[in-house]
């Protein structure tokens, strides 16, 4: 059971974990597949994994950024999270072929990696501002 004060912390942790998972998927998985083509059958993830990660990241970011903003009143983390989510969505669009690109796979990896880093940075900034505010209030 999560107490109300633990909910934003859990949302930030979830957001950071999802962002890092996305980053690992986008960067490490292609490298592993390049280095060991025989393993690609076992490493391949279901086609809907990109959409699933985005669908989990959006509510985690909304909860964390909203609760963080109520506490520290800084809009920067929320804007960074919106940018990160936008890049993740653009990466999904590139992956699915919904946007024209010379190399959709490279566009997918680039956009998704940038989005994951931006979102993880937003959650980290939100976390730090929330805890800095708690120390200042004490």
Secondary structure in CASP SS format (residue, H / E / C, confidence):
PFRMAT SS
TARGET T0000
AUTHOR 0000-0000-0000
METHOD secondary structure of the structure
MODEL  1
X C 1.00
X C 1.00
X C 1.00
X H 1.00
X H 1.00
X H 1.00
X H 1.00
X H 1.00
X H 1.00
X H 1.00
X H 1.00
X H 1.00
X H 1.00
X H 1.00
X H 1.00
X H 1.00
X H 1.00
X H 1.00
X H 1.00
X H 1.00
X H 1.00
X H 1.00
X H 1.00
X H 1.00
X H 1.00
X H 1.00
X H 1.00
X H 1.00
X H 1.00
X H 1.00
X H 1.00
X H 1.00
X H 1.00
X H 1.00
X H 1.00
X C 1.00
X H 1.00
X H 1.00
X H 1.00
X H 1.00
X H 1.00
X H 1.00
X H 1.00
X C 1.00
X C 1.00
X C 1.00
X C 1.00
X C 1.00
X H 1.00
X H 1.00
X H 1.00
X H 1.00
X H 1.00
X H 1.00
X H 1.00
X H 1.00
X H 1.00
X H 1.00
X H 1.00
X H 1.00
X H 1.00
X H 1.00
X H 1.00
X H 1.00
X H 1.00
X H 1.00
X H 1.00
X H 1.00
X H 1.00
X H 1.00
X H 1.00
X H 1.00
X C 1.00
X C 1.00
X C 1.00
X H 1.00
X H 1.00
X H 1.00
X H 1.00
X H 1.00
X H 1.00
X H 1.00
X H 1.00
X H 1.00
X H 1.00
X H 1.00
X H 1.00
X H 1.00
X H 1.00
X H 1.00
X H 1.00
X H 1.00
X H 1.00
X H 1.00
X H 1.00
X H 1.00
X C 1.00
X C 1.00
X C 1.00
X C 1.00
X C 1.00
X C 1.00
X C 1.00
X H 1.00
X H 1.00
X H 1.00
X H 1.00
X H 1.00
X H 1.00
X H 1.00
X H 1.00
X H 1.00
X H 1.00
X H 1.00
X H 1.00
X H 1.00
X H 1.00
X H 1.00
X H 1.00
X H 1.00
X H 1.00
X H 1.00
X H 1.00
X H 1.00
X H 1.00
X H 1.00
X H 1.00
X H 1.00
X H 1.00
X H 1.00
X H 1.00
X H 1.00
X H 1.00
X H 1.00
X H 1.00
X H 1.00
X H 1.00
X C 1.00
END
